[in-house]
Amino acid sequence: MSKPAPEDDDQGKVFLDESDIIHEVDVDDEDLPDADDEDDTENIEEPDDSIHIFTGHTGELYAVACSPTDPALVATGGGDDRGFLWKISYADWASELQGHTDSVSSLAFSSDGHLLASGGFDGLVKIWDTSGNLKRTLEGPGGGIEWVRWHPKGHLILAGSEDCTVWMWNADNGHCLNVFSGHGAGVTCGDFTPDGKTICTGSEDATLRIWNPRSGESIHVVRGHPYHTEGLTCLSISSDSTFAVTGSRDGSVHIVNITTGKIVSSWASQTSPTEGDPESIECVSFAPNFPWAVSGGMDRNLTIWDLQSSSPRFICNHEEGVTCLAWLGASKFLATGCCDGRIRLWNCLSGECVETFQGHEHAIQSLSVSYNFEFLVSVSVDSTARVFEIRNFH
């Protein structure tokens, strides 16, 4: 009986020898691709339109404020528990604002430009001079500070807290002048009226409260149908101290007569998502020189509202959600900051986007315009503040 033939280990393999060579080609080592090289498309850098970048922070930024008297002076604050004062085009000058033990959530200069207030999630409000020297620390709130605002004609400071209260101090001596209690949840937005005679505050409890600053009395409480059904996120007050416009997580915008407490206009979200709840409104404002209000939100739109007809003039589309806005002085131009890291300038007379600024790598959190209207300063989740030139847009 015959045995099967042994298997050949090289069966099926093909061997080449020198007789199979047809042609030789010399190859320079520099022409060979490097195995470590990444795809060229990954190395393409986004354009950066900024003229100045401040990189002193080590965490995402939440707040920016430009001085009302010094066109170069800027304050920024963020999640690294620090604030900074720095100057546009002065790369070698910066003053760190030390002392907060949690994120610096809000910043505001007094109307005369002499003082800066910083509010932190540590529940403290700190008052600084413009060189960065701490003047005093204001205590009282039992929760993080959501926002700080100055009285338009003096050194009174107002702050809203997560603990449902609003506090008012004399910033010159540190005395607490009033505590406004009544909201049932964190106070997310608020301000003095431009004439300084009234205070308006909005809360996560879906109410707007109108206060007498001297007595602490709640003059009006706006709530229930047809007002917001979810927490307020933002408010703005008209220059004549007559109306407040408010935005909410429910996607609606309302205008309230401050004197009467009555709702005079209500606008639902202009775009409904295919699924889920309405998209939050993140920012609202009255136009300085036109009968308009504007709102921006996570529905990716800036809506310019005509106050006389109570209808939208324009709906300006963005690629991602609108987080913040700023008027370029008293002009027709408005800047929006977005989740895509871009800033867009809009002509609100035509509804056209006239400029797009790039440079940030992540979402824009806040915008501020310099005193001389030549610079727009933005802060971002990417831990930088950037300065863009806007002298052609006012």
C-alpha positions as CSV (number, residue, x, y, z in Angstrom):
1,M,0.0,0.0,0.0
2,S,1.5,3.2,-1.1
3,K,1.9,6.2,1.3
4,P,0.6,9.7,0.4
5,A,3.2,12.1,-1.0
6,P,4.6,14.5,1.7
7,E,3.1,18.1,1.4
8,D,5.5,20.7,0.0
9,D,5.8,23.6,2.5
10,D,6.4,26.0,-0.5
11,Q,3.4,24.8,-2.5
12,G,1.5,27.7,-4.1
13,K,4.3,30.3,-3.5
14,V,5.9,32.2,-6.3
15,F,9.6,33.1,-6.3
16,L,11.4,35.7,-8.3
17,D,15.1,35.7,-9.2
18,E,17.4,38.2,-11.0
19,S,16.4,36.8,-14.4
20,D,12.8,38.2,-13.8
21,I,14.0,41.8,-13.4
22,I,12.9,43.9,-16.3
23,H,14.0,47.4,-15.3
24,E,15.6,49.2,-12.3
25,V,14.5,52.6,-11.1
26,D,16.5,54.8,-8.5
27,V,14.2,56.2,-5.8
28,D,15.3,59.1,-3.5
29,D,14.6,58.5,0.2
30,E,12.9,61.9,0.4
31,D,10.2,60.7,-2.1
32,L,9.1,57.9,0.1
33,P,6.0,58.5,2.2
34,D,6.5,58.5,5.9
35,A,4.3,55.9,7.6
36,D,3.7,58.4,10.5
37,D,2.4,61.2,8.2
38,E,-1.2,62.0,8.9
39,D,-3.7,62.8,6.2
40,D,-3.0,66.3,4.8
41,T,-6.6,67.3,5.4
42,E,-6.1,66.9,9.1
43,N,-3.3,69.5,9.1
44,I,-5.3,72.3,7.5
45,E,-5.6,75.1,10.0
46,E,-8.8,77.1,10.2
47,P,-8.2,80.8,9.4
48,D,-7.9,83.1,12.4
49,D,-9.3,86.6,11.8
50,S,-8.5,87.9,15.3
51,I,-5.9,90.7,15.8
52,H,-5.2,89.8,19.4
53,I,-5.5,86.6,21.5
54,F,-5.4,86.5,25.3
55,T,-4.3,83.1,26.6
56,G,-3.9,83.7,30.3
57,H,-6.7,81.4,31.3
58,T,-6.5,77.6,31.7
59,G,-10.2,76.7,31.5
60,E,-13.2,77.6,29.5
61,L,-14.3,81.3,29.6
62,Y,-17.7,82.5,30.6
63,A,-17.6,86.2,30.9
64,V,-16.1,89.3,29.1
65,A,-16.6,93.0,29.7
66,C,-15.0,96.0,28.0
67,S,-14.4,99.2,29.9
68,P,-16.9,102.0,29.2
69,T,-14.1,104.6,29.3
70,D,-10.9,102.9,28.2
71,P,-11.1,101.5,24.7
72,A,-8.2,99.0,25.4
73,L,-9.2,97.6,28.8
74,V,-10.9,94.2,28.9
75,A,-11.9,91.9,31.8
76,T,-12.4,88.1,31.3
77,G,-13.4,85.3,33.7
78,G,-14.0,81.6,33.5
79,G,-13.9,78.1,34.8
80,D,-10.3,78.3,36.1
81,D,-11.7,80.4,39.1
82,R,-9.8,83.4,37.8
83,G,-10.4,86.7,36.3
84,F,-8.0,88.9,34.3
85,L,-7.7,92.5,33.4
86,W,-5.8,93.0,30.1
87,K,-5.4,95.5,27.3
88,I,-6.0,95.1,23.6
89,S,-2.6,95.4,21.7
90,Y,-0.7,95.5,25.0
91,A,0.6,91.9,25.1
92,D,2.8,92.5,28.1
93,W,0.2,93.9,30.4
94,A,-2.3,91.8,32.4
95,S,-3.5,91.8,36.0
96,E,-4.9,88.6,37.5
97,L,-8.0,88.9,39.7
98,Q,-7.3,86.4,42.5
99,G,-9.6,85.3,45.3
100,H,-12.6,83.4,43.8
101,T,-12.7,79.7,44.8
102,D,-15.1,78.7,42.0
103,S,-15.8,79.8,38.4
104,V,-16.0,83.5,37.6
105,S,-19.4,83.6,36.0
106,S,-20.1,87.3,35.5
107,L,-18.2,90.6,35.1
108,A,-19.3,94.2,34.8
109,F,-17.7,97.7,34.9
110,S,-19.4,100.6,36.7
111,S,-20.8,103.2,34.3
112,D,-18.0,105.6,35.2
113,G,-15.4,102.9,34.4
114,H,-13.7,103.2,37.8
115,L,-14.7,99.8,39.3
116,L,-15.1,96.3,38.1
117,A,-17.4,93.7,39.7
118,S,-16.8,90.0,39.4
119,G,-19.4,87.4,40.4
120,G,-18.4,83.8,41.1
121,F,-20.1,80.4,41.6
122,D,-18.5,80.6,45.1
123,G,-21.4,83.0,46.0
124,L,-19.1,86.1,46.3
125,V,-19.0,89.4,44.5
126,K,-15.7,91.1,44.4
127,I,-15.0,94.8,43.6
128,W,-11.7,95.8,41.9
129,D,-10.1,98.9,40.7
130,T,-9.0,99.1,37.0
131,S,-5.4,98.1,38.0
132,G,-6.7,94.8,39.4
133,N,-6.5,95.7,43.1
134,L,-9.2,94.2,45.3
135,K,-11.3,96.9,46.9
136,R,-13.7,94.7,48.9
137,T,-15.6,91.4,48.9
138,L,-19.4,91.4,49.1
139,E,-20.9,88.4,50.9
140,G,-24.4,87.2,51.6
141,P,-25.9,85.0,48.9
142,G,-26.1,81.3,49.8
143,G,-25.5,80.1,46.2
144,G,-23.5,80.8,43.1
145,I,-23.7,84.3,41.5
146,E,-25.5,84.1,38.1
147,W,-25.0,87.7,37.0
148,V,-23.9,91.2,38.3
149,R,-25.1,94.6,37.1
150,W,-24.3,98.2,38.2
151,H,-26.8,101.0,38.8
152,P,-26.6,103.3,35.7
153,K,-25.8,106.4,37.8
154,G,-23.8,105.2,40.8
155,H,-21.8,102.6,42.6
156,L,-24.7,100.3,43.5
157,I,-24.2,96.7,42.5
158,L,-26.9,94.1,41.9
159,A,-26.4,90.4,41.8
160,G,-28.7,87.4,41.2
161,S,-28.0,84.1,42.9
162,E,-28.8,80.4,42.5
163,D,-30.3,80.6,46.0
164,C,-33.5,82.4,44.6
165,T,-32.4,85.8,46.0
166,V,-31.2,89.1,44.5
167,W,-28.8,91.3,46.5
168,M,-27.9,95.0,46.3
169,W,-24.9,96.6,47.9
170,N,-23.2,99.9,48.0
171,A,-19.9,99.1,46.4
172,D,-18.0,102.0,48.0
173,N,-18.6,100.9,51.6
174,G,-19.7,97.3,51.1
175,H,-23.0,97.8,52.9
176,C,-25.9,95.5,51.9
177,L,-28.9,97.8,51.0
178,N,-31.5,95.2,50.2
179,V,-32.2,91.6,49.6
180,F,-35.0,90.8,47.1
181,S,-36.8,87.5,48.0
182,G,-39.7,85.9,46.2
183,H,-38.4,83.8,43.4
184,G,-38.9,80.1,43.8
185,A,-35.7,79.1,41.9
186,G,-32.3,80.4,40.8
187,V,-32.4,84.0,39.5
188,T,-30.9,83.6,36.1
189,C,-31.1,87.2,34.7
190,G,-31.8,90.7,35.8
191,D,-30.9,94.4,35.7
192,F,-31.7,97.9,36.7
193,T,-33.9,99.9,34.3
194,P,-31.8,102.6,32.5
195,D,-33.4,105.3,34.6
196,G,-32.3,103.5,37.8
197,K,-35.8,103.5,39.3
198,T,-36.8,99.9,38.9
199,I,-35.3,96.4,39.0
200,C,-36.4,93.5,36.7
201,T,-35.3,89.9,37.4
202,G,-36.1,86.6,35.7
203,S,-35.9,83.1,37.2
204,E,-35.8,79.4,36.6
205,D,-39.3,79.5,38.2
206,A,-40.6,80.9,34.9
207,T,-41.5,84.3,36.4
208,L,-40.4,87.9,35.8
209,R,-40.5,90.1,38.9
210,I,-40.4,93.9,38.9
211,W,-39.1,95.4,42.1
212,N,-38.9,98.7,43.9
213,P,-35.1,99.0,44.7
214,R,-35.6,101.2,47.8
215,S,-38.3,99.3,49.6
216,G,-37.5,95.8,48.2
217,E,-41.2,95.4,47.3
218,S,-42.2,93.2,44.4
219,I,-44.4,95.5,42.3
220,H,-45.4,93.0,39.7
221,V,-45.0,89.2,39.2
222,V,-45.5,88.1,35.6
223,R,-46.3,84.4,35.3
224,G,-48.8,81.9,33.9
225,H,-50.4,81.8,30.5
226,P,-49.6,83.3,28.1
227,Y,-46.1,83.9,29.7
228,H,-43.2,81.4,29.8
229,T,-43.8,77.8,30.8
230,E,-40.1,77.1,31.6
231,G,-37.2,79.0,33.2
232,L,-36.1,82.4,32.0
233,T,-32.6,82.5,30.5
234,C,-32.2,86.2,29.5
235,L,-33.8,89.6,29.6
236,S,-33.2,93.1,28.3
237,I,-34.8,96.4,29.1
238,S,-35.7,99.2,26.6
239,S,-33.7,102.4,26.7
240,D,-36.8,104.4,27.9
241,S,-37.2,102.0,30.9
242,T,-40.7,101.1,29.7
243,F,-40.4,97.5,28.4
244,A,-38.6,94.2,29.2
245,V,-38.0,91.5,26.7
246,T,-37.5,88.0,28.1
247,G,-36.4,84.7,26.6
248,S,-36.8,81.2,28.0
249,R,-35.9,77.5,27.8
250,D,-39.4,77.0,26.3
251,G,-38.3,78.7,23.1
252,S,-40.6,81.7,23.4
253,V,-40.0,85.5,23.7
254,H,-42.3,87.9,25.5
255,I,-42.4,91.7,26.0
256,V,-43.7,93.1,29.2
257,N,-44.8,96.6,30.1
258,I,-42.7,97.3,33.2
259,T,-45.1,99.9,34.6
260,T,-48.2,97.8,34.4
261,G,-46.8,94.3,34.5
262,K,-48.8,93.4,31.4
263,I,-47.6,91.2,28.5
264,V,-47.8,93.3,25.3
265,S,-46.3,90.8,22.8
266,S,-45.7,87.1,22.7
267,W,-43.7,85.2,20.1
268,A,-43.4,81.4,20.0
269,S,-40.3,79.7,18.7
270,Q,-40.1,80.2,14.9
271,T,-38.8,76.8,14.1
272,S,-40.0,73.6,15.7
273,P,-37.6,70.7,16.1
274,T,-38.7,67.4,14.6
275,E,-38.5,65.8,17.9
276,G,-38.3,66.8,21.6
277,D,-38.9,70.1,23.3
278,P,-38.6,73.6,21.8
279,E,-35.1,75.0,21.5
280,S,-34.0,77.4,24.2
281,I,-33.7,81.2,23.7
282,E,-30.2,82.2,24.9
283,C,-30.1,85.9,24.3
284,V,-32.4,88.9,23.7
285,S,-32.0,92.6,23.3
286,F,-33.8,95.8,22.2
287,A,-32.2,97.6,19.2
288,P,-30.6,100.9,20.4
289,N,-32.0,103.1,17.5
290,F,-34.7,101.1,15.8
291,P,-38.1,99.8,16.9
292,W,-36.9,96.2,17.0
293,A,-36.1,93.4,19.4
294,V,-33.8,90.5,18.6
295,S,-33.5,87.0,20.0
296,G,-31.1,84.2,19.4
297,G,-31.2,80.6,20.5
298,M,-30.4,76.9,20.1
299,D,-32.8,76.7,17.1
300,R,-29.8,78.2,15.2
301,N,-31.6,81.4,14.4
302,L,-31.3,85.1,15.1
303,T,-34.8,86.6,14.8
304,I,-35.2,90.3,14.3
305,W,-38.7,91.3,15.6
306,D,-40.6,94.4,14.4
307,L,-42.1,95.9,17.6
308,Q,-44.8,97.9,15.7
309,S,-46.2,95.0,13.8
310,S,-45.3,92.4,16.4
311,S,-43.9,90.1,13.7
312,P,-40.4,88.9,12.5
313,R,-38.6,91.2,10.1
314,F,-35.9,88.6,9.4
315,I,-34.9,85.1,10.5
316,C,-31.2,84.8,10.1
317,N,-29.9,81.2,9.9
318,H,-26.8,79.9,11.5
319,E,-25.0,76.6,11.2
320,E,-25.3,75.9,15.0
321,G,-27.0,77.5,18.0
322,V,-26.7,81.2,18.8
323,T,-25.4,81.7,22.4
324,C,-24.8,85.5,22.7
325,L,-25.2,88.7,20.8
326,A,-24.0,92.3,20.9
327,W,-25.0,95.5,19.1
328,L,-22.1,97.4,17.5
329,G,-22.9,100.7,19.2
330,A,-26.1,102.4,18.1
331,S,-25.7,101.1,14.5
332,K,-27.7,98.7,12.4
333,F,-25.1,96.0,12.9
334,L,-25.4,93.2,15.3
335,A,-22.8,90.4,16.2
336,T,-23.8,86.9,17.1
337,G,-21.7,84.3,18.8
338,C,-22.3,80.6,18.1
339,C,-21.7,77.1,19.1
340,D,-19.6,76.6,16.0
341,G,-17.0,79.0,17.3
342,R,-17.8,81.7,14.7
343,I,-18.9,85.2,15.1
344,R,-21.3,86.7,12.5
345,L,-22.1,90.3,11.8
346,W,-25.6,91.1,10.6
347,N,-27.0,94.1,8.9
348,C,-30.4,94.2,10.6
349,L,-31.9,96.5,8.0
350,S,-31.4,93.9,5.3
351,G,-31.1,90.7,7.3
352,E,-27.8,89.9,5.6
353,C,-24.7,88.5,7.1
354,V,-22.0,91.0,6.2
355,E,-19.0,89.3,7.9
356,T,-18.0,86.0,9.5
357,F,-15.0,86.0,12.0
358,Q,-13.2,82.7,12.6
359,G,-10.5,81.8,15.1
360,H,-12.1,80.1,18.0
361,E,-12.0,76.3,18.1
362,H,-15.2,75.9,20.3
363,A,-18.4,77.6,21.2
364,I,-18.5,81.3,21.9
365,Q,-19.8,82.1,25.4
366,S,-20.0,85.9,25.5
367,L,-19.3,89.1,23.5
368,S,-18.4,92.7,24.3
369,V,-17.7,95.8,22.3
370,S,-15.0,98.3,23.1
371,Y,-15.8,101.8,24.2
372,N,-14.7,103.3,20.8
373,F,-16.6,100.7,18.8
374,E,-13.5,99.6,17.0
375,F,-13.1,96.1,18.6
376,L,-15.3,93.1,19.4
377,V,-14.0,90.8,22.1
378,S,-15.2,87.2,22.4
379,V,-14.6,84.5,24.9
380,S,-14.9,80.8,24.3
381,V,-15.0,77.2,25.6
382,D,-11.5,76.9,24.0
383,S,-10.1,79.0,27.0
384,T,-9.1,82.0,24.8
385,A,-10.3,85.5,24.4
386,R,-10.0,87.0,20.9
387,V,-10.2,90.5,19.5
388,F,-11.7,91.3,16.1
389,E,-11.6,94.6,14.3
390,I,-15.1,96.1,13.6
391,R,-14.3,99.8,12.8
392,N,-16.0,99.4,9.4
393,F,-19.3,98.4,11.0
394,H,-20.7,101.3,12.9
